[in-house]
Amino acid sequence: MALVLKNCRILRLGKLVSSDVLIDGDKISKTGKIEKVDKVIDCKGNILLPGLIDCHVHMREPGLEYKEGFVSGSKAALKGGVTTFLDMPNTKPPTITVKALEEKRKLARKSYVNYGFHFGSTLDNLDETKKAKNIAGVKLYLNETTGNLRIDNIDVVKEAIKISRISCFHAEGKNVETVLRLYGKYRHNSNKIYFCHISRKSEIEMLKNKDAYVEVTPHHLFLTDKDAKRLKGFGLMKPTLGKKSDQAALWSAIRKGIVNTIATDHAPHTIEEKKSDKPPFGVPGIETMLPLLLDAVNKKRLKLADIQRLCCENPADIFKIKNKGRIQAGYDADLVLIDLKKKTKISNGAIISKCGWSPWDGKILNGSVEMAIVNGMVGYKDGGFYRTHGREVEFF
């Protein structure tokens, strides 16, 4: 059955234009003026974006499902307008063998949204890395993080750079410089490097005019070390929150085109864990990223075209995800309808993520997610959820 989204506005060359969007099955069939259809949803002049692609997510399954799982995390994604996520490897067991990757694939089939996987690199799994198929990238942890995947051996970094289509680094401070130096010396063919959650002004300076992809997170864009003191354990993540000058450098890097993606590093932990004497690193964010960014648009800190570029088009292009990230005929019908003026209140009681809290609890934002569509199926609309069936993305 064909579905048409009537009376919406979409971005074309950075400008909003009125358009209908025809969905036939799981694909976008046509944009423009559309008359005869089986089913109509009136978008009431609201803005339609491609479904967001969150390329840095910790869904915690397998092994840590009490914090999050593919069902709860993917429903949170729907509420936040995220229709595709790329899951990180530091689960239990970690995704560092082909066997573990295949087991995670089976578990993820219950996801409401689309998904892909990063593969973890260790001191002794290069052969497994070579055998892993249809992965987004290879993740290397050079600094402290959740789990036991930290690498101190430079030779492993060299080999990963050589064999991986895209190597994704948790690298802070001088480790950013180290990775850049090794990449300059050992890069192979078209292999690329991707820096996750860059958070400091000094790191931005290192990355200027470098052949590397740069990711920043909402918590580093919208929170600082002053918030960390207020939030206590709930404001603890890696990298830690920076100073106001670091935050300003990240916004400047977005304007200058140094930043390539905004991703959540969605890393949920329970309230009890965060209240403990030794709270774990990480904050949830997959359902709050888009409202925060829409609020920034209203405050003239961002443009809608920036959101579409940094959260839809660039993630699809960087990780080479087939048929995602654009509202064009032939692309997958993954879409999010937003109301730029409607207010969203973030409250712990309304958080869909299993962890049940947000560092932005109580914050009122201008901008809301009204509807999310996954593979042509309405999964979230006007605050209600509907069963959709995500599928594993393909990388070309």
Helices and strands as residue ranges (DSSP letters): E 2-12, E 15-24, E 27-32, E 39-42, E 47-50, E 52-57, H 70-79, E 82-87, H 98-108, E 114-117, E 119-120, H 126-131, E 138-141, H 154-163, E 166-170, H 174-186, E 192-195, H 201-207, E 213-216, H 218-222, H 225-231, G 232-235, H 244-255, E 261-262, H 271-274, H 289-298, H 304-308, I 309-313, H 314-318, E 335-345, G 348-350, E 364-374, E 377-381, E 384-385
